[in-house]
Amino acid sequence: MTDSKRYHDASDVLIHALVMLEDREKLREMKQAEFDAKIDAGLASADRGELFERKEVFAEMDAIIAEKAGGGQDAGEAALHA
């Protein structure tokens, strides 16, 4: 038995490791599929003309960053009017 007594022999350890590796690969594939779907949705949205102005996007990002940094709404308001 191995030290942890979880496995009977080295073969059990290898089998468990392979299962974990397969699970990890499945998770990566699921995340990649989700990412690809979001990209496709964004491209379809852009094709329909549903776009945001760069200035608006960056102002919103600045406001979120300022709020998380403790800057409060004043910093966010300043970013919106920059």
MARNU-711016 format. One record per residue: residue number from 1; residue in three letters; z, x, y of N, C-alpha, C in turn; chain. Coordinates in steps of 0.2 Angstrom, whole numbers. Each point is the difference from the previous one (the first is absolute). Layout:
N
[NUM,'ALA',[Z,X,Y],[Z,X,Y],[Z,X,Y],'A']
...
//
This chain:
82
[1,'MET',[0,4,-6],[0,-4,6],[0,4,6],'A']
[2,'THR',[-3,-2,5],[0,3,7],[7,0,3],'A']
[3,'ASP',[1,3,5],[7,0,3],[2,-7,3],'A']
[4,'SER',[-5,-4,2],[2,-6,3],[1,-5,-5],'A']
[5,'LYS',[-2,1,-7],[1,-5,-5],[-4,-6,1],'A']
[6,'ARG',[-5,0,5],[-4,-5,1],[-6,0,-5],'A']
[7,'TYR',[-2,6,-2],[-6,2,-4],[3,3,-7],'A']
[8,'HIS',[-4,-2,-5],[2,3,-6],[-3,7,-1],'A']
[9,'ASP',[-6,1,3],[-3,7,-1],[-5,1,6],'A']
[10,'ALA',[-3,6,0],[-5,1,5],[-6,-4,1],'A']
[11,'SER',[-2,-3,-6],[-5,-5,0],[2,-6,4],'A']
[12,'ASP',[6,-3,-1],[2,-5,5],[0,1,7],'A']
[13,'VAL',[1,6,2],[0,3,7],[-7,-1,2],'A']
[14,'LEU',[-5,3,-4],[-7,0,2],[-3,-7,1],'A']
[15,'ILE',[2,-4,-5],[-2,-7,0],[2,-3,7],'A']
[16,'HIS',[7,0,1],[2,-2,6],[-3,2,7],'A']
[17,'ALA',[-1,7,0],[-4,3,5],[-7,-3,1],'A']
[18,'LEU',[-3,-1,-5],[-7,-3,0],[0,-7,3],'A']
[19,'VAL',[5,-4,-3],[0,-7,3],[2,0,7],'A']
[20,'MET',[4,5,3],[2,0,7],[-7,2,4],'A']
[21,'LEU',[-3,5,-3],[-7,2,3],[-5,-6,1],'A']
[22,'GLU',[0,-3,-6],[-5,-6,0],[2,-5,6],'A']
[23,'ASP',[7,-2,0],[3,-4,5],[-2,2,7],'A']
[24,'ARG',[1,6,1],[-1,3,7],[-8,0,2],'A']
[25,'GLU',[-4,1,-5],[-7,-1,1],[-2,-7,2],'A']
[26,'LYS',[3,-5,-4],[-2,-7,1],[3,-2,7],'A']
[27,'LEU',[5,3,2],[3,-2,7],[-5,3,5],'A']
[28,'ARG',[-2,6,-1],[-4,3,5],[-7,-4,0],'A']
[29,'GLU',[-3,-2,-5],[-6,-4,0],[1,-6,3],'A']
[30,'MET',[6,-4,-1],[2,-6,4],[0,1,7],'A']
[31,'LYS',[3,5,2],[1,2,8],[-7,2,3],'A']
[32,'GLN',[-4,3,-4],[-7,2,2],[-4,-7,1],'A']
[33,'ALA',[0,-4,-5],[-3,-7,0],[2,-4,6],'A']
[34,'GLU',[7,0,2],[2,-3,5],[-2,3,7],'A']
[35,'PHE',[0,6,0],[-3,4,6],[-7,-2,1],'A']
[36,'ASP',[-4,1,-5],[-7,-2,0],[-1,-7,3],'A']
[37,'ALA',[3,-5,-3],[0,-7,2],[1,-1,8],'A']
[38,'LYS',[5,4,2],[2,0,7],[-6,3,5],'A']
[39,'ILE',[-2,5,-3],[-6,3,4],[-6,-5,0],'A']
[40,'ASP',[-2,-3,-6],[-5,-5,0],[1,-6,5],'A']
[41,'ALA',[6,-2,0],[2,-6,4],[-1,2,8],'A']
[42,'GLY',[2,6,1],[0,3,7],[-8,1,2],'A']
[43,'LEU',[-4,2,-4],[-7,1,1],[-3,-7,1],'A']
[44,'ALA',[2,-5,-4],[-3,-6,0],[2,-3,7],'A']
[45,'SER',[6,1,2],[3,-3,6],[-4,3,6],'A']
[46,'ALA',[-2,7,0],[-3,3,5],[-8,-3,0],'A']
[47,'ASP',[-2,-1,-6],[-7,-3,0],[-1,-6,3],'A']
[48,'ARG',[6,-4,0],[0,-7,3],[1,1,8],'A']
[49,'GLY',[1,6,2],[2,1,7],[7,-1,2],'A']
[50,'GLU',[4,0,-5],[8,-1,1],[3,7,1],'A']
[51,'LEU',[-1,3,6],[2,6,2],[5,0,5],'A']
[52,'PHE',[4,5,0],[5,1,6],[-2,6,4],'A']
[53,'GLU',[2,-1,7],[-1,5,4],[4,6,-1],'A']
[54,'ARG',[-2,6,1],[4,6,-2],[6,0,4],'A']
[55,'LYS',[-1,-1,7],[6,0,4],[6,-5,-2],'A']
[56,'GLU',[-2,-6,-2],[5,-4,-3],[3,2,-6],'A']
[57,'VAL',[-3,3,-5],[2,3,-6],[5,5,2],'A']
[58,'PHE',[-2,5,4],[5,6,1],[6,-2,4],'A']
[59,'ALA',[-1,-5,5],[6,-3,4],[5,-3,-5],'A']
[60,'GLU',[-3,-4,-5],[5,-3,-5],[3,6,-4],'A']
[61,'MET',[-3,5,-2],[3,5,-4],[5,4,4],'A']
[62,'ASP',[-2,1,6],[5,4,5],[6,-5,1],'A']
[63,'ALA',[0,-6,0],[5,-5,1],[5,1,-6],'A']
[64,'ILE',[-3,-1,-6],[3,1,-6],[4,6,-1],'A']
[65,'ILE',[-3,6,1],[3,6,0],[6,1,5],'A']
[66,'ALA',[-1,-3,6],[5,1,5],[6,-4,-2],'A']
[67,'GLU',[-1,-6,-3],[5,-4,-2],[4,3,-6],'A']
[68,'LYS',[-3,3,-5],[3,3,-5],[4,6,2],'A']
[69,'ALA',[-3,3,6],[4,6,2],[5,-1,5],'A']
[70,'GLY',[2,-7,1],[5,-2,4],[-2,-1,7],'A']
[71,'GLY',[-6,0,2],[-3,-1,6],[1,-7,3],'A']
[72,'GLY',[1,-5,-5],[0,-7,2],[-6,-3,3],'A']
[73,'GLN',[0,-5,3],[-6,-4,2],[-3,3,6],'A']
[74,'ASP',[4,4,4],[-2,3,7],[-6,5,-2],'A']
[75,'ALA',[1,4,-5],[-5,5,-2],[-6,-4,-3],'A']
[76,'GLY',[1,-5,-4],[-5,-4,-2],[-4,-3,5],'A']
[77,'GLU',[3,-3,5],[-3,-3,5],[-4,5,4],'A']
[78,'ALA',[2,6,1],[-3,5,4],[-7,2,-4],'A']
[79,'ALA',[1,0,-7],[-6,2,-4],[-5,-5,1],'A']
[80,'LEU',[2,-7,0],[-5,-5,1],[-4,0,6],'A']
[81,'HIS',[3,3,5],[-3,0,7],[-3,7,2],'A']
[82,'ALA',[0,4,-5],[-3,7,1],[-7,0,1],'A']
//
